[in-house]
């Protein structure tokens, strides 16, 4: 009876994580211009559709097949799985989808649809699953004592770092940066068309995160369920409050978009250590993530001159890194169960985070650099100015709405 109860529990949590795809779509749509809304929705809809097939064919095998420490070697096409084990594939494929969809927001408004889908194929088929097995299938990082309960690094930092390098390869939206006569670069704000959509997406993501974190216990009777739900909630609240006050102090007004991202930053930050970090410390983790996401977003936009439309690199990459290190700083060593001292745990967590950074950067450069070489990555000037809804899909998201823009 307990086994069937757990199957139902995992199925429900997986459905919550799948619903996060809608959250990502709403956030990205809201923070993009109206003329690109249909393109955003198509990317978020189809990257999971295409990626799930890749995760079925090869991704699951690379991640959860018989492992040599670096890569899985069997179970391609789910061959060899028992009837009850299919629920594990369903739970894991929605995690893979989340990692791939993180990239979409950074590349919004100037990426060819075909090139984006090719990128999703390689992320969900190769880059994500190979690295995922290092931790979640007894790979070399797991053997060293690396702890990432639900994916601060395995899912979020990996997606965030790929988004970083893909944004650099792609380049900024036209009009985002302009060279002035004095030789300085001017940063031109490009406002999204709907804060309500972005807020709705954030609520959906927060809601889905309970499936993400609580579901990672993989048992309906695990006593850690309530603790995981508690720390997840507190970290999100701490991140939102910290981002709100940080922007209030910096800009004299509390910024709505950065506050929303603060909640997501807190969620990303606590995901690695949900049950090994005390509820009180989970607030601290969220607060630090909320502050980090504000300064990281401004640094990436103003200093590095990288155009990240939704702030995905900061939310997922930077705060995923923070959450991974927070396990060692605030986690209960007995609950972590690695047998390492706190200093040793800090070293292992740092090593793991660094390994994922290098893997994501190299994988991202190869994949998106190759797509660019093929001429499939960047929309041309006319397409970008007209909007990708019309030029890529022949649709208007808002009938009768004037979408043409000179930027």
ABEGO torsion letter per residue (X at the ends): XAAAAAAAAAAAAAAAAAAAAAAAAAAAAAABBAAAAAAAAAAAAAAAAAAAAAAAAAAAAAAABBBAGABBABGBGGBGBBAAAAAAAAAAAAAAAAAAAAAAAAABGABBAAAAAAAAAAAAAAAAAAAAAAAAAGBAAAAAGBBBAAGAAAAAAAAAAAAAAAAAAAEBBBGABBBBAAGBBBBBBBBBABAAAAAAAAAAAAAAAAAAAAAAAGBAABAAAAAAAAAAAAAAAAAAAAAAAAAAAAAGBBBAAAAAAAAAAAAAAAAAAAAABBAAAAAAAAAAAAAAAAAAAAAAAAAAGBBBAAGAAAAAAAAAAAAAAAAAAABBAAAAGAGBBAAAAAAAAAAAAAAAAAAAAAAAAAAAAAAAAAGAABBBAAAAAAEAAAAAAGBBABBGBBABBAX
